[in-house]
Amino acid sequence: MTKMTPERVEQAKGFYDRGLSTYEIAEKLGVSGSTVWKALKRAGVQMRDTQGREK
């Protein structure tokens, strides 16, 4: 499995800011959706629910 390096976390943050889901981001980065979610959460990103609303 590919690791979420600081550079990949920044990429993921950019994708997430543009409205992609964690699973869409995961496909682009070659990791699991939960890996992306955890990395974004650790980076302090305000997460959305499945309807796109902030949690």
ABEGO torsion letter per residue (X at the ends): XBBBBAAAAAAAAAAAAAGBBAAAAAAAAGBBAAAAAAAAAAAGBBBBBAAGBBX
